């Protein structure tokens, strides 16, 4: 055994090292006192090994001579010792015979003869045996004992004795009995095999197709147990591994492949690098839960209560989960659904997946797919090179230990693509209910059943998910939370969670509902609750400082109490009996609990970050409020227009996409075509000697989409007419060249975004009326919706008392 801390491969290559055994095979590897005094100097020829699943390296070395370790000079980072050489590298066998006489020559001839006899008993068709036979024919006699002691089965102590035999004559005498014992054992083994064949032939003739090989097996086992050593220990481990494989209850096709690999492993020397690879593969196959599954908890009422306790709102999502519970209770063989939660960050997509697993009583495993650009992360690597490993799916199955866990594929919309393949394409087989029952990982190379796994994917944006992958998943939209829902989530979950993380209690800190609403409305404007949780955490940290300072002062006062006890006693005695206790209380008024009010919030969090700017922005013509959908949720968007001297150009700024530029041109052309109807005069005169500049603020953010058409048209009409657009109104919708208002997407997100911004009046396309059924009732009760099918409807609703140029009786906007 090499007793050294491993150096780098480049350092070890072609380096002379000392190979020193331990005194006993059972000694601890790091025990320096157990090192044997005699070792072998060797040169490193090759370094092979693998880092997965654990570092395992093999050094191929060539022995040079024996040495004796005198003094250990260094233990870290590797061992260094002063040694004395015991053998001569270039000494000839003739020189040995001159020193020891003819007895050594006869002993060497006998040893060579027995070694040849041993090799002849082996299977010459094996390349290693043929190479060994050729090597023995040309091997110098003085090296015979060392070579043969290494290849025969012998105990650890017997091999140490051969190593310690510095005298060549003694070395031959130590190694020859080992060689003779090996020959005798092989002779008995060959005889036993012949006898077994004869017994089986006789048994078949007598009509017993199997015979009774039990006695023969025991005889063979007795012969094999006579040879003690590392090979026997390795054989025992392989047998244990074989028993684990048989108890794994894997399918027939997998068992057949595994047994084939076991046969290869038994014939393969332990020193070969492929030995470790096959062993890792077999260990993985034996640890996979081929038939092990967790029992589902199918109490629907309890599941509903658990989901309501863990998450507030998300009714559509909870409804779908309870439907799965109900069907699973009626039918045991139901395949796991492929769900995809789509919504902005911080709305609870990941946490609801964990809650589903706990409610079902299943194991939970999360796989983050953000930035993954190699299909091997999904399908695994092929077992053709060192360091190969299974994909994340099989690795997760191995970790959870059951074949029906809940798998959360997080950020599935952020998968990459590179020269190493497309992981989104590799997921097609995983997420297809018609294919995933025979999912084949490249490392396993045998099908594994994933049909019982409940896959839940999360995404922020559907636009970046390939269409084929999107088709395999059942989409559930999670648009975001209203202010009321955020307040309930903060009261039920976030505040208590932050109290626990900061070591505070309700007796030390209280955050009233009004303070929570102020933080939500003036310090956060998001679809989720992550920033809200951060703000509550900031409040808790500030209070924790006050509490810690109060505890420090209290401890300091306790230390000062003995010194001033007499003075306090004198003061108390001088006061009336009924005032002494009150005076003490007034001197140290209680500070707990600390109640967070509006002033405290401003002191801790600073001035409000979000104030309503709608009324300030809409104080002049040419400004309107639109609604936009983003991956972070719905937002309001101001659109501004101005007119200046120029050449009749339309200027668009704000980092706009092609679709939005086309919407601006459509709106401009509609206004020009209807200039007379709008009392603007001739449409040609609108741009005569004038340039129109339309700007979308927040120019650093890219914008695109058709839903700004009605807003741009309203802005242009306001600019040309000089009328102000109502400051409490926002709008969205696509327009056509004939003035029709077409439906758009993201209505729920946009309405919630307008509600967060304090806007209570929204103009929507009439064909989007159906989308309002998903909006919470409390939001619909606080807002007014006007549905338009033409641009005239929009203009009449956007201006106070309608647009004067348009007859009110011709416009009939629908109001919810």
N, C-alpha and C positions, 0 to 999 in steps of 0.2 A: 504494500500500500504506500502511495506517495504521501509522505507527511510534509506538506507545504501548503501555504496559502496560495491559491491559484494566481499566477501571473497572467498577463495578456498572451494571446496566441502567438503574436509576433515575437514576444520576449522568450516564450518557451521553445519555439521552433529552433532546432539545431543547437540546443543548449544542453550542457552536461548537468544532470541533477543527481541527487542522492535519493535512492529508493530504500526506505527503512521500514521494516515491519514492526508491529507491536508485539509485546511479549505474549499476549493472549488474544484470541480472536474476539473475546467479549469485552475487551478494554474499551473505555471511552476514547473517541477519536481525538478529542482536545486535551487528553491527559498526557503531558509531556513526560511524566515519570514512567510511563508504560512503554516507552520506545525501546526497541531491541538495540543492542550495541553494534551489531554487524549488519551491514546493508550492502547494496549493489550500486555502483556508479553506472549511469546509463545516459545515452544521448537521446533526446526527444526527436522522433522522426515525423510524427503527425499528431494533430489534435482534432478530435471530432466530438460532437455532442449536440445537445439541444437545450433551449431555454424554457421550453413549455412541456408539461405544465409546471415542471420544476427544473432548475439547472442540473444537468447531468452530462459530464464530459468524460471522454476516454482518451488516455495518452498512449500512443504507440511508441515504445522505446526499444532501444537496442542495448543490452547489457554489455558492460566493458570489463569490470573487475569487482572483487569484493573490497570493502574497506571497513575499518573499525572507527566508530565515532568516539573521539576523545573528549571534546568539550563543546557544549551548546553555546554558541556566541549570540544568537539572535532568535527571537520567537515571532516578531511581527515586522513587516507584513507577511513574511515567509521565513522558514527556519534556515539558519546558517550555522554550520558547525565545523570545527577543525577535525580532520580525519587522517587516518593512517592507511595507506594502500597495503592490502594483504596478498593480492595476486599480481603476477607480472603479465602484461598484455601480450608480449611477443614471445613468451617462453614456448619452446617446441616440446613435443611429447617425448622425443628421444632424450632430452635433458632430464625429463622426469624419470624415465626408466633407468638412466645412469645413477640417479640418486637413490632410487628405491629397489633396483635390481629387477630380475625377471618376473617376480611375483606380480608386479604391477602390470607387466605386459600380458601375462596370462589372464589376469582379472579383467583387463580392458577387452581382450578378445572374447571372453565369455559374455561380458556385458553387451558387446556389439551384436553377438549372436542372438542373445535373448531379446534385444531391442528389435532386431530384424524379424524375429519370430512373432513379436507382438504386432508389428505393422502388418505382417502377412495375414493375421487373423482379422484385420479390419477390412472394410469394404473399399477396395481399390478404386471403385467408380466415383467415389467422392473426391473432388479436386483437392481438398485439404490433405486427405490421406496420401494421395499420389505425390503431392508436394513434399510431405513429411518423409516418405520413403526415399525420394531422391535426395533430400537433404541429409538423411542419416548415412547414405552411401559415401558422401563426400565430407562428412563432418569429422574434424580432428577428435581423436580419442579423449583428450582432456576435457572436452565440452559435453561428452555423452551423459555423465551423471546429471548435470544441470538441466539439459534439455529433457531428458526422460522424467526427471522428478517433476517437471512442470506439466507434462502431459498426462501422467498417470493419476489415478484417484488416490489421494493420500490425505491424511489429517493435517491440520494446521501445524501441530507440533512436529510431525514427521518432516514436513517441508522446512521448518525452522532448523531441524537437525542437519539436513543436507546443506543448508545455507551456512551453518556454523562450521561445517567440515572444511577447514582451510587446506588441510593435507589431502592430496588427490587420492591416495590409497584409502584413507578413511572415507572419503566422499563416495568412492565406488562401493565400499562395503555398506554404507548407509542407503544408497539408492538401489542397489541390486535386489534386496528383499521387496522393496516396493514394486519393482518391475516384475518379479516372479509372482507376487500376489495378484497383480493385474492380469497376468497371463492365465493364472489359475481361475480367476473369476470369469474371464471371457470364455474359457473352456467349459466351465459349468453352465454358463448362460447359453452357449450354443447347444450344448447337450439337452438342456431343458426345453429349448425351442423345438428341437427335433422330436423330443418325447411328446410335446404338446400336439404337434402336427400328427403324430401317430395316433394319439388318443382321439383326436377329432375325426380322423379317417375311420377308425374302428367304430366310433359312436355313430357316425353317419350310416355305416353299413348295418348297424343294429337298429336303425330307425330313429335314433335320437339325434336330431339335427344340431343340437347345441353341445351335447356331451356334458361333462362335469369338469369344467376347467378351474374350479375353485382351488383345488389342491395345487394345480400348476401355477396359478397366480400367486398363491402364498409362497411357493418355492421361489418364483421369480422375485417377489418382493423381499424375501429373505436374502437373496443374493445381492439385490441392489442396496439393501440397508447395510451391508457389510462395508460399503465404501462411504466414509464420512467426508463431507466437505462442502465447499461453496457451491458446487454443481448440484449436490443433493438439496441444499437450502433453496437454490433457485428453482429446482424441480418442485419442491413443496409449494413455493409461491405460485408457480404456474398451475399446480393442481388446485390450490385455493381459488385462483382466478377462474379456473374452469368450473368450479362448483358455484361461484357467484354468477357466472354466465348462465348456468343451467337453472339457477333459482330466480333469474330475472324474468322468466316466462316470456321471452321475446318471440316474435313470429317466426315461422319456419324459414322464410327466406333470409332473415337476419341471423338466425342460429346457424344456418348452413354456412354463411359467409364467415362468421366468427370461428366456427370450428375449423375451417380451412386455415385461418390465420393462426390458430393455436398449434396446429400441426407444423406449420412453418416455424413458429417460435420454438418448439421443442427441438427441432433439428438445427437451430441456428446458435452459434457460439454467442455467449453473453457479451463478448467484447466488440461485436459488430455494431456499428451505429444504428442499423435498421432494427436491431433487437429492442432498443429503447422506444423506437417509433411504433413498432407493432404492439409493444406492451402498453404504451399510452392509449393506443386505439382500443385495445381490448378492455382496459380499465374504463374508458368512456362508455363503451357499449354495455358493460356490466352495470354501470351506474345510471344509465338512462331509464326512466320510468315507463317501460314498454306497456305494462299492464297495471300500474299503480295510479290510482286516481283518488281524489278527495271527495267525500260525500257532501252533496249540496244541502244547504239549509233552505228549505222551500216554504217557510212560513211567510205568506204574502203580507199579512198585517204587520208582523214584526219587521219585515223588510221596509215597508212604507214608513214605519216609525223611525227606523234607523236612518233612512235617507233624509227624512225631515229634520232629524236632530243634527245630522252632519252638515246639511246644506239647506240654505234658505232660498226659495224660489226654484228655478230650473224645472218647472212643472212638466214641460214637454219631454225633457230627458228622463225624469223620474218615471213618467208614464210608460216610456219605451222599455225601461229596465223592468218594471213590474209586469209588463206584458210577457217579457222573456221568462220571468219567474213563474207566471201562471202556466205558460205552455210547457215549461220544463217540468212542472208538477204533474201535468197530464200525460206527458210523453217523455220517457227516459232517454230515448235515443236521439234527442234533438241536437242538431249541429250547432256549434257556437256561432252567434251572429258576428258580422264584421261591422262594427260601429265606427263612425268618424265624427268627433266633436269639433265643429268649426266655430271659432269665435275669437275675439280679441284677447290679448294677454291679461291674466289676472282674474278671469271669471270662474275659475275652478275646474278646468277641464281635466287636469292631472289628478287633483284631489278627489274628484267624483269617481274616477277609475279605481282609486284605492278603496273608496267607500263601497263600491260595488263588490269588490273582491271580499271585503270583510263581511258584507251582508250575505253573500253567497256561501261564505265559509271556505273560500278557495285561496290558494297561494297567489301572491301578486308579484309581478316582475315588470320593471320599467326599462325600456330600451330607447335611448336617445338617438334619433336618426339625423339630427341637425349637423350638416356638414359632411355626412357620409357620402363618399364618392367612389367606393369600390364594391363591386357586387360580391366579393369574397366575404365582406362583413355580414352579408345575409346568407349566402350559400356555403361559406367556408372555403378552405383551401384544399386542393388535392394533395394526397399523401405521396407526393413525388419528390419532396425536398424536406430538409431539416427545418423545423420550426412551424410546420403546418398545424392548423388548428381548426376546429369547427366554427361555423358562423354563429352570430349572436342569438339566433333563434334556438338552435340546439344547445348552445351554452346556457341559455336561460332555462330551458327545460331541465337540464342537468342540475342547475342550482336549486330550483324550486322542488324537484323530486316528485312531481306529479305530472300526469299527461293532460290535465284539464285546468291549468291555471288561468288567471286573467293577465293577459299581456297588454301593456300600454306602449304603443309605438308613438313616442312623443316627437313632435315637430316633423311630421311626415311630409309637410310642404316645403321643407328646407333640404331635401335630398339633393346631392350634387351629381355630376356626371363627369367621367374622365376616361383616360385611355384604358383603365382597368375595368371598364364595364359600367353599366347603368344599374344602380341598386334599386331604382324604382321598378325596372323591368323584372328584377329578381323577386320583388315583393308580390308580383302578380300571382305566382304559384302559392305563396304563403296565404294571401288574402282571398283566394278563390275557393268557395266552399265545395266546388266540384273537383278540385285538384289537390287541396292541401291534405287530404287523407293519405296521399302517397308522396309527401314532400321528401325530396332527396337532397341531402346535404352532400357537398363534394367530398367532405372528409369522411363521412360515414359510408357513402356510396351504396346505401341501402335505404329504401323508403321508410319514413317515420310518419305516423298518423298525427296530424295537427287538427283534425276535425272537431275535437272536443275542447280546444282552446278557445277562450272568449277573447277575441282581439278587439282592442279599442285604440283607434288612432286619433291623434289630435293635430289640429292645423289652425293657422291664423288666416290663411288666404287660399281659397280653392283654385285661384287662377294659375298657381305654380304647380299644381298636382296634375300629372299626366292624365289624359282622358280615360285611358284604359284602366288605370289604377283607381280613378274616381268612380268608375262604373261598378267596381267590385265592392264598394263600401256603401253603407247606409248612412246618409248625412243627417246630422242633427245640429241645427244652428243654435248657438248660444250668443245672442247679440250683445248682452251686457245687462247691467243692473240699473234700476231707477234709484232716485235719491232715497225713497222710502225703503227699498230693498237694501241699499248700502247701510242705512241707519240700523236696520234690524240685524244685518250681518255683523256690524261693528259691535252692537250690544250683546249679541249671543256668542260670538266667537272671537273677534279680533281683540277686544279689550281684555278679556280674560286670558287670552293667549299671551299678550304682551305683559300683563301683570306677572304671569308665571315666568316668562323669560327674563324679566328684570327684578324678580324677587320682591315684588310689591303685593300688597293685599288691599281689599276693599276698605279696611280700616285706615289705611294710609293715603289712598288716592280715590277720588270719585270724579268721573267724567259724565256730566249730565247729558241728556238727550239733545238739548239745545246746543251744547258745545260740540257734540258730535256732528250735528247738522251744519254748524258753521264751518267745521273742518272740511266736510264733504263739499259744500257749495263754494267756499272761498279759497281753499288750499289744494283741492284736487279736482280735476276735470278729466275723468277717464271712464272707460266702460267697465273695467274691473275694480279690484279693491287693493291692489298692491301698494300704490302710493298712499292710500288711506291708512294701510297698516304701518307704513313707514312714518307717517305723521303721528300716529298714536304712539309708536315706539319713541319718537323724539320727545313727546310729552312725558312719557314714562322715564326716559333718561334724565330729563331735567328735574323731575320729582325725586328720582333716586338720589341725585346729588344732595337735594335738601334733606332727605331722610338720613343719608349717611353723615352729613354735617351735624344734624341734630343728635345722632347717636354718639358722635365724637365729643360734642360738648357735654353730653350727659355723663360720659365716662370721665371726662376731665373734672366735672363738678363732683363726682363721687370720690375722686382722688383728693380733691381739696376739702372735702367734707370734714375729716377728722381735725384739720387745723382750725377750722372756723366753727366747730360745733359749740364751743363754749360761748362765742360771740352771739350765735343764733339763739342759744338758750337764754342768754341775758335779755335779748330783744323780745323774745316771746314772753318772758316773765314780766317785762315792763308793759306789755300790751294787755288790754282787757282780755278775759278768757274767751269771749265770744268773737274776738277779732283776730286772734293769732292765726287761726287756720285760714281765714279769708285773705289775710295779708300774704301768706305764703302762696296761695293760689293765684293771686293777682300778680305776684312777682314772676311766676312761671306759668303763663296761660297755655292751655293745650293747643298744639298746632295741627293735630291730626283729627279727621282726615283732611287732606289738602283738596279743595274743590276747584276744578278747572272752569273758569268763566271766560268771557270774551276778552277781558284784559289780559288774563294769564295766557291765553292762546296767542295773542299778538306779541306778548313778551317773549314767548318760547319760539314760535314759528315765524315771527316777523310780520310785516304788513301782508294783507291778503294778496295772493298771487293772481286770482281771477276775479275781475269785476265785470259787470255787464257793460259792454261798450256799444251795444246796439243803438241806444238812444243818442250817443255821441257821434256815431259814424253816419247816421241817417239824418243829419241836420241840413243837408243840401241835396239838390237834385243830382241824379246820376249815380246813386248808390242803392244797392239792394242786398238782401241776405239770401244766399243759397244754402243748400244742404249737400254734404259730401259723405261718401262712404270710404273708410280707410280700414286697414287691418287692425287699427287700435280702437275701432268703433266709429259711430257717426259723429260728425262735426259740422258746425256752421261755417260758412265761407262767404266773406264779403266780396262783392264785385263792384268795381268802380269804373266810371267812364267820364271822359272830359272831351271838350271840343276846342280846337285851336286853329289858327291860320295855317294853311298848308296846301297840298295838292290833291286833296280828296282821297287820302289813303286811310286804311284801317290798320291800326297798330295794336298788336296783342302782346302783352308781357305777363310774366308770372310762371315761366317754365311750363308751358302748356303742351299737351300732346296733340297729335293730328286730329283726333276726334273732336276735341274741345275747340280747336281752331275752326273746324268745319261748322260746329254749332254757332260760333260767333259770326261767321259769314252768313249762315242761314238766317240768324236773327236780324242782322243788318239789312239783308235783302228783303226780308218780310216787312220791316219797318219802311223801307223805301217804296216797296210795292203798295203799301197801304197808307202812304203819307197823306193823301187827300182825305181818306176816311178818318185818320187821326188828327185832321186839321193842321198838318204841318206844311201844307202847300204842296209844291211839286217835289216828288221824290228826288229828282236830279239836283234840286237846289240845296238838299240837305248836306251834300258833300262838296258843293261848289266853293272852291277856295278854302276848304276846311279839312282838317285831319281829325279822325276819331281815334282816341286812344282808350282801349279797354285793358284794365289791369286787375289781376288777381293777387292780392297781398300774400305774404309768406312765399316770396319768389324762390327761396332755396328748396322748396318742396315741390316735386313734380306733380302735375295734375293732368288728368285725362278722363274722358267719359262724356257721354251725350246728355247727362242729366242737368247740365247747367244751361240748356237752351232757353227755358222760360225765364230764368234769372237774367240772362244777357239781354233778352228782348225787353224785359221790364226796365232794365237799367237804361237802355237806349231811348225808350219812350219817355222815361223820367227826365233824361238829359234834354231831349228836344222840346218837351212840353214845359219844363221848368217846375214840375210838380214833385213833391216829396213822396217817396214810398213809405208806407206805414212801418213804424219802427218795431211793432210787435209781430211782424209777419215774416216768415221764411218760406221758400218755395223750392220745388224740384220737379223736373220733367223734361222729356225730350220733345223737340218741335220738328215739324216738317215745313217745307217751303210754302204749303198752303195754310199754315197756321194751326194744324192739328197738334194736340198735346198727347204724346205717347207715353205708355207706362215705363217705369224704370225699376231697378232692383234696389235692395237694401233699405226698404221703407222703414222697417222696424228700427234699424240702427240709426237712420237719419232722424226719425221722430224722437227717439231717446236722446240723441245728441242735441236736438233743438230744446227739449225739455231741460237738459242739464244746463244749457246756456240761458235759460230764463225766457225763452220765446214760447208763447202760448197760442199762436195762430199759424197754421201751416197750410199752404196750397199744394195739393197733390193731383196727379192725373186721375181722372175718373175711373179708369180701369185698374187702379191700384187700391180701390176701396176694399177689396177682399183681403188685402194685407194687414188691415187694421185690426183684424180679429186676433192677431198674435200679440198685440200691444196690451200691457196690463191695464186693467180697468181704472185704476187710480190715475194713471197718466191720461187716459182718454177723457176722464172726468174733468181734468184740469185744462185740457187743450181744446181748441176749436179747429176743425178740419173743413177745408173748402175744396171741392172736387171740380176740376175743370177739364173740359174736353177740347176747348179751343183757346187760342191766345187771348181772345176778347174776354173770356171768363177770367183768365188770370189777371188782366189789366183792371177789370172792374173790382176784383177782390184785393188787389195790391195797393190801390190808392183810396184815400179817404173819400167816402160818398161816391165811389166808382169813378171811372175815367169819363170826364165830361163829354168827350167827343163820341162816345159809344152809347147808344140807347140802352137804358137799363132793362127795358122790357124784353129785349132780344137775348139777354144773358140770364141763364138760370143755373147758377152754380149750386151744387149739392153741398149741404152742410150736415155733418154728423152730429 
